Amino acid sequence: MPGAMGFVETKGFTGLIEATDAMIKEARVELVRQEQIGGSYATVIVTGDVGAVRASVEAGAEAAKRAGEFHAANVIPNMNAMAEKVLIRWEEGGGEFAPSDAIGLVEMQGFAAMVEAADAATKAAKVALADYVSLGSGYSAFVVRGDVAACRTAVDSGV
């Protein structure tokens, strides 16, 4: 698992390109991918050591602000491995589920905010991150599975 994950979210493609360019030039980070969630919202994701990711995200946020398209920025220093696997690396997650499992759903505006919330939720309770979805108009949601009490704790932590 990388030392940190960094996100810069923009409302517009020009800001996304400006942010991505600045982030890669600022520090030794790996560009993981870009996530477009509709409504002109898009997020660039980088990984690397914590200091490099922080510097990269600061540079990307400033570039997006200069373009007039900055929406949000975030650094997660030690992302939950399951959250990274499902949300960032697009791998199938969650494992086997019991028929009696409850589900929890958290929806919010922005991909970066959703990733941070899912990370907090999976750290707060014994749940499996089942999936996430980009809903359009800038909204994203994630789904957790587990027993009822764990799902409630996870959802409360992810809000």
Backbone as CSV, one residue per row, in Angstrom:
resi,resn,N_x,N_y,N_z,CA_x,CA_y,CA_z,C_x,C_y,C_z
1,MET,0.845,-1.175,0.000,0.000,0.000,0.000,0.889,1.235,0.000
2,PRO,0.510,2.253,-0.760,1.321,3.463,-0.805,1.261,4.212,0.518
3,GLY,2.184,5.146,0.695,2.189,5.948,1.905,1.002,6.872,2.000
4,ALA,0.548,7.414,0.881,-0.565,8.367,0.906,-1.267,8.378,-0.438
5,MET,-2.525,8.806,-0.402,-3.311,9.042,-1.614,-3.705,10.512,-1.577
6,GLY,-3.605,11.176,-2.724,-3.963,12.587,-2.800,-4.978,12.823,-3.895
7,PHE,-5.880,13.770,-3.655,-6.980,14.051,-4.567,-7.112,15.551,-4.774
8,VAL,-7.306,15.963,-6.016,-7.719,17.330,-6.317,-8.941,17.204,-7.209
9,GLU,-10.019,17.843,-6.785,-11.275,17.770,-7.521,-11.573,19.138,-8.125
10,THR,-12.008,19.118,-9.382,-12.296,20.359,-10.093,-13.707,20.319,-10.663
11,LYS,-14.203,21.481,-10.991,-15.462,21.576,-11.730,-15.095,22.154,-13.090
12,GLY,-14.629,21.270,-13.957,-14.219,21.672,-15.292,-12.974,20.927,-15.730
13,PHE,-12.890,20.682,-17.025,-11.787,19.900,-17.582,-10.478,20.680,-17.608
14,THR,-10.538,21.971,-17.894,-9.311,22.775,-17.933,-8.620,22.757,-16.576
15,GLY,-9.385,22.950,-15.517,-8.818,22.898,-14.169,-8.222,21.543,-13.853
16,LEU,-8.861,20.476,-14.335,-8.350,19.123,-14.114,-6.985,18.945,-14.778
17,ILE,-6.859,19.399,-16.010,-5.587,19.277,-16.732,-4.512,20.130,-16.058
18,GLU,-4.862,21.355,-15.685,-3.907,22.233,-14.998,-3.448,21.604,-13.680
19,ALA,-4.392,21.073,-12.911,-4.056,20.452,-11.627,-3.165,19.231,-11.828
20,THR,-3.523,18.379,-12.775,-2.745,17.162,-13.036,-1.316,17.509,-13.423
21,ASP,-1.163,18.458,-14.319,0.163,18.880,-14.769,0.999,19.394,-13.591
22,ALA,0.409,20.261,-12.777,1.136,20.827,-11.633,1.494,19.749,-10.609
23,MET,0.589,18.810,-10.377,0.832,17.763,-9.380,2.011,16.879,-9.774
24,ILE,2.045,16.490,-11.036,3.108,15.601,-11.513,4.457,16.322,-11.533
25,LYS,4.451,17.601,-11.856,5.698,18.369,-11.918,6.230,18.737,-10.534
26,GLU,5.350,18.850,-9.549,5.741,19.332,-8.222,6.547,18.319,-7.416
27,ALA,6.184,17.047,-7.494,6.811,16.061,-6.607,6.804,14.686,-7.265
28,ARG,7.599,13.792,-6.696,7.664,12.415,-7.207,6.449,11.640,-6.716
29,VAL,5.400,11.686,-7.516,4.172,10.960,-7.216,3.780,10.151,-8.446
30,GLU,2.957,9.147,-8.222,2.437,8.337,-9.319,1.005,8.772,-9.601
31,LEU,0.716,9.064,-10.855,-0.650,9.378,-11.254,-1.415,8.061,-11.306
32,VAL,-2.428,7.924,-10.461,-3.210,6.690,-10.410,-4.271,6.710,-11.492
33,ARG,-5.085,7.761,-11.511,-6.113,7.901,-12.539,-6.877,9.191,-12.312
34,GLN,-7.785,9.454,-13.235,-8.728,10.556,-13.102,-10.124,9.956,-13.062
35,GLU,-10.980,10.512,-12.221,-12.351,10.026,-12.070,-13.298,11.157,-12.441
36,GLN,-14.171,10.926,-13.405,-15.166,11.920,-13.789,-16.515,11.464,-13.267
37,ILE,-17.192,12.351,-12.512,-18.426,11.938,-11.844,-19.644,12.721,-12.315
38,GLY,-19.543,13.389,-13.426,-20.689,14.095,-13.987,-20.791,15.521,-13.486
39,GLY,-21.642,16.282,-14.135,-21.837,17.672,-13.742,-20.563,18.485,-13.847
40,SER,-19.663,18.092,-14.718,-18.355,18.725,-14.929,-17.364,18.481,-13.798
41,TYR,-17.712,17.668,-12.800,-16.787,17.374,-11.710,-15.840,16.255,-12.110
42,ALA,-14.563,16.435,-11.785,-13.556,15.415,-12.060,-12.488,15.486,-10.976
43,THR,-11.879,14.340,-10.696,-10.875,14.234,-9.642,-9.623,13.583,-10.202
44,VAL,-8.465,14.127,-9.868,-7.196,13.494,-10.201,-6.661,12.873,-8.912
45,ILE,-6.124,11.644,-9.031,-5.658,10.889,-7.872,-4.185,10.551,-8.064
46,VAL,-3.382,10.836,-7.027,-1.961,10.495,-7.046,-1.622,9.705,-5.789
47,THR,-0.501,9.004,-5.847,-0.022,8.242,-4.699,1.482,8.441,-4.565
48,GLY,1.982,8.220,-3.364,3.410,8.350,-3.098,3.636,8.527,-1.613
49,ASP,4.854,8.958,-1.248,5.083,9.171,0.178,4.314,10.416,0.624
50,VAL,4.042,10.494,1.906,3.140,11.519,2.432,3.593,12.930,2.074
51,GLY,4.863,13.241,2.253,5.357,14.584,1.960,5.212,14.954,0.495
52,ALA,5.534,14.020,-0.387,5.414,14.282,-1.821,3.956,14.472,-2.223
53,VAL,3.077,13.651,-1.675,1.656,13.768,-2.010,1.099,15.095,-1.506
54,ARG,1.465,15.495,-0.291,0.986,16.791,0.233,1.437,17.946,-0.670
55,ALA,2.711,17.942,-1.061,3.229,19.001,-1.933,2.528,18.973,-3.288
56,SER,2.319,17.782,-3.814,1.658,17.617,-5.101,0.226,18.146,-5.058
57,VAL,-0.512,17.790,-4.019,-1.909,18.224,-3.889,-1.986,19.743,-3.716
58,GLU,-1.089,20.317,-2.931,-1.080,21.778,-2.774,-0.853,22.465,-4.120
59,ALA,0.095,21.953,-4.903,0.374,22.542,-6.218,-0.815,22.371,-7.159
60,GLY,-1.436,21.202,-7.137,-2.599,20.958,-7.989,-3.781,21.829,-7.615
61,ALA,-4.003,22.002,-6.325,-5.109,22.849,-5.864,-4.892,24.297,-6.298
62,GLU,-3.673,24.782,-6.165,-3.375,26.158,-6.588,-3.581,26.331,-8.093
63,ALA,-3.160,25.346,-8.875,-3.340,25.426,-10.328,-4.824,25.438,-10.691
64,ALA,-5.614,24.605,-10.026,-7.056,24.570,-10.292,-7.713,25.889,-9.880
65,LYS,-7.239,26.481,-8.785,-7.774,27.784,-8.350,-7.464,28.860,-9.382
66,ARG,-6.237,28.852,-9.924,-5.874,29.837,-10.953,-6.765,29.689,-12.186
67,ALA,-7.173,28.453,-12.478,-8.061,28.212,-13.617,-9.520,28.528,-13.269
68,GLY,-9.786,28.828,-11.999,-11.143,29.148,-11.562,-12.051,27.937,-11.467
69,GLU,-11.462,26.737,-11.303,-12.264,25.520,-11.320,-12.006,24.603,-10.124
70,PHE,-11.400,25.104,-9.067,-11.113,24.285,-7.885,-12.403,23.958,-7.139
71,HIS,-12.527,22.704,-6.706,-13.674,22.296,-5.883,-13.229,21.764,-4.527
72,ALA,-12.252,20.844,-4.485,-11.822,20.255,-3.216,-10.455,19.614,-3.385
73,ALA,-9.770,19.425,-2.254,-8.493,18.715,-2.245,-8.396,17.941,-0.942
74,ASN,-7.698,16.816,-0.995,-7.588,15.987,0.196,-6.359,15.093,0.091
75,VAL,-5.758,14.814,1.245,-4.680,13.832,1.351,-5.086,12.841,2.432
76,ILE,-5.037,11.557,2.107,-5.273,10.507,3.097,-3.933,9.813,3.311
77,PRO,-3.294,10.047,4.478,-1.951,9.519,4.709,-1.862,7.997,4.773
78,ASN,-2.868,7.322,5.264,-2.782,5.877,5.450,-4.144,5.268,5.145
79,MET,-4.469,5.153,3.871,-5.794,4.694,3.463,-6.018,3.232,3.828
80,ASN,-7.230,2.925,4.255,-7.636,1.550,4.520,-7.406,0.725,3.255
81,ALA,-6.781,-0.438,3.392,-6.409,-1.257,2.231,-7.621,-1.664,1.397
82,MET,-8.738,-2.011,2.045,-9.932,-2.405,1.303,-10.507,-1.209,0.543
83,ALA,-10.512,-0.038,1.165,-11.021,1.156,0.490,-10.169,1.479,-0.730
84,GLU,-8.859,1.384,-0.579,-7.983,1.642,-1.728,-8.249,0.643,-2.849
85,LYS,-8.379,-0.610,-2.501,-8.576,-1.661,-3.498,-9.850,-1.429,-4.311
86,VAL,-10.950,-1.133,-3.649,-12.233,-0.992,-4.337,-12.381,0.377,-4.989
87,LEU,-12.047,1.443,-4.261,-12.317,2.795,-4.743,-11.264,3.319,-5.707
88,ILE,-10.022,2.989,-5.471,-8.940,3.589,-6.241,-8.413,2.663,-7.327
89,ARG,-8.229,1.414,-6.998,-7.613,0.478,-7.947,-8.629,-0.278,-8.795
90,TRP,-9.920,-0.074,-8.562,-11.005,-0.694,-9.330,-10.979,-2.206,-9.285
91,GLU,-10.560,-2.770,-8.179,-10.574,-4.216,-8.036,-11.861,-4.619,-7.339
92,GLU,-12.285,-5.833,-7.583,-13.487,-6.324,-6.921,-13.193,-6.488,-5.442
93,GLY,-14.085,-6.053,-4.618,-13.854,-6.130,-3.180,-14.990,-6.811,-2.474
94,GLY,-14.974,-6.680,-1.176,-16.092,-7.125,-0.380,-16.081,-8.573,0.037
95,GLY,-15.585,-9.485,-0.759,-15.566,-10.890,-0.389,-16.954,-11.501,-0.375
96,GLU,-17.101,-12.590,0.376,-18.379,-13.293,0.475,-19.291,-12.588,1.470
97,PHE,-20.569,-12.561,1.157,-21.545,-11.934,2.036,-22.557,-12.963,2.488
98,ALA,-22.989,-12.833,3.727,-24.037,-13.698,4.263,-25.393,-13.150,3.830
99,PRO,-26.368,-14.030,3.602,-27.704,-13.555,3.218,-28.316,-12.611,4.255
100,SER,-27.883,-12.726,5.495,-28.437,-11.882,6.554,-27.727,-10.538,6.688
101,ASP,-26.697,-10.291,5.884,-25.967,-9.026,5.977,-26.878,-7.836,5.713
102,ALA,-26.623,-6.778,6.454,-27.270,-5.495,6.195,-26.392,-4.729,5.212
103,ILE,-26.938,-3.683,4.623,-26.127,-2.803,3.789,-26.239,-1.386,4.324
104,GLY,-25.198,-0.625,4.111,-25.197,0.789,4.451,-24.799,1.569,3.218
105,LEU,-25.406,2.714,3.005,-25.157,3.526,1.819,-24.903,4.963,2.250
106,VAL,-23.832,5.550,1.721,-23.541,6.957,1.974,-23.369,7.634,0.624
107,GLU,-24.127,8.698,0.409,-24.086,9.454,-0.840,-23.678,10.887,-0.529
108,MET,-22.843,11.463,-1.393,-22.415,12.844,-1.185,-21.923,13.454,-2.481
109,GLN,-21.738,14.755,-2.451,-21.205,15.430,-3.626,-19.692,15.341,-3.597
110,GLY,-19.116,14.914,-4.715,-17.670,14.864,-4.859,-17.099,13.474,-4.679
111,PHE,-16.153,13.124,-5.530,-15.491,11.824,-5.443,-14.485,11.796,-4.298
112,ALA,-13.684,12.854,-4.155,-12.670,12.885,-3.099,-13.311,12.783,-1.720
113,ALA,-14.412,13.494,-1.515,-15.119,13.427,-0.231,-15.663,12.028,0.015
114,MET,-16.160,11.375,-1.033,-16.694,10.026,-0.893,-15.589,9.039,-0.524
115,VAL,-14.416,9.170,-1.136,-13.300,8.281,-0.807,-12.895,8.463,0.652
116,GLU,-12.801,9.711,1.102,-12.441,9.971,2.496,-13.483,9.367,3.444
117,ALA,-14.760,9.516,3.113,-15.830,8.971,3.953,-15.793,7.444,3.978
118,ALA,-15.557,6.817,2.828,-15.488,5.353,2.773,-14.295,4.835,3.569
119,ASP,-13.183,5.545,3.501,-12.006,5.172,4.282,-12.336,5.220,5.772
120,ALA,-12.978,6.296,6.219,-13.357,6.427,7.633,-14.348,5.341,8.038
121,ALA,-15.308,5.053,7.177,-16.332,4.049,7.495,-15.731,2.660,7.660
122,THR,-14.811,2.293,6.770,-14.226,0.950,6.845,-13.224,0.820,7.980
123,LYS,-12.714,1.931,8.471,-11.828,1.898,9.637,-12.623,1.875,10.941
124,ALA,-13.861,2.377,10.907,-14.657,2.529,12.124,-15.400,1.259,12.530
125,ALA,-15.667,0.369,11.587,-16.490,-0.799,11.900,-16.065,-1.988,11.056
126,LYS,-16.440,-3.167,11.517,-16.117,-4.393,10.785,-17.154,-4.582,9.676
127,VAL,-16.905,-3.890,8.565,-17.766,-3.974,7.390,-16.889,-4.220,6.171
128,ALA,-17.517,-4.695,5.118,-16.834,-4.856,3.839,-17.328,-3.764,2.904
129,LEU,-16.411,-3.122,2.230,-16.780,-2.135,1.223,-17.196,-2.906,-0.018
130,ALA,-18.477,-2.868,-0.335,-19.008,-3.679,-1.425,-18.814,-3.030,-2.784
131,ASP,-19.021,-1.714,-2.867,-18.954,-1.063,-4.172,-19.050,0.443,-3.991
132,TYR,-18.833,1.163,-5.091,-19.114,2.588,-5.139,-19.694,2.889,-6.506
133,VAL,-20.341,4.030,-6.607,-20.939,4.413,-7.882,-20.843,5.927,-8.040
134,SER,-20.543,6.360,-9.265,-20.619,7.776,-9.618,-22.021,8.003,-10.153
135,LEU,-22.766,8.885,-9.509,-24.188,9.034,-9.792,-24.502,10.114,-10.817
136,GLY,-23.536,10.924,-11.181,-23.784,12.042,-12.086,-24.051,13.313,-11.304
137,SER,-23.998,14.421,-11.988,-24.181,15.745,-11.382,-23.246,15.974,-10.205
138,GLY,-22.109,15.290,-10.200,-21.105,15.488,-9.165,-21.307,14.668,-7.907
139,TYR,-22.244,13.725,-7.902,-22.519,12.927,-6.712,-21.928,11.526,-6.833
140,SER,-21.477,10.991,-5.699,-20.943,9.633,-5.607,-21.516,8.980,-4.360
141,ALA,-21.502,7.653,-4.342,-21.982,6.915,-3.176,-21.146,5.654,-3.009
142,PHE,-21.091,5.151,-1.767,-20.465,3.860,-1.526,-21.404,2.995,-0.703
143,VAL,-21.188,1.677,-0.812,-22.026,0.694,-0.130,-21.134,-0.185,0.732
144,VAL,-21.534,-0.390,1.992,-20.851,-1.328,2.882,-21.821,-2.434,3.260
145,ARG,-21.259,-3.595,3.620,-22.067,-4.734,4.071,-21.488,-5.284,5.353
146,GLY,-22.371,-5.774,6.195,-21.974,-6.367,7.464,-23.199,-6.519,8.337
147,ASP,-22.995,-6.737,9.636,-24.175,-6.823,10.495,-24.760,-5.425,10.692
148,VAL,-25.983,-5.369,11.192,-26.717,-4.103,11.279,-25.957,-3.060,12.095
149,ALA,-25.472,-3.445,13.268,-24.773,-2.487,14.133,-23.506,-1.956,13.460
150,ALA,-22.756,-2.837,12.811,-21.527,-2.407,12.138,-21.842,-1.461,10.984
151,CYS,-22.887,-1.761,10.219,-23.272,-0.874,9.114,-23.686,0.498,9.633
152,ARG,-24.430,0.525,10.734,-24.826,1.819,11.312,-23.607,2.620,11.744
153,THR,-22.669,1.956,12.412,-21.445,2.632,12.848,-20.661,3.149,11.649
154,ALA,-20.535,2.321,10.622,-19.788,2.712,9.423,-20.439,3.907,8.734
155,VAL,-21.750,3.864,8.574,-22.456,4.966,7.914,-22.318,6.245,8.734
156,ASP,-22.489,6.152,10.050,-22.337,7.338,10.901,-20.930,7.916,10.803
157,SER,-19.927,7.062,10.670,-18.539,7.522,10.553,-18.246,8.113,9.191
158,GLY,-18.989,7.675,8.182,-18.736,8.127,6.820,-19.478,9.381,6.425
159,VAL,-20.337,9.868,7.303,-21.139,11.049,6.958,-20.383,12.312,7.290
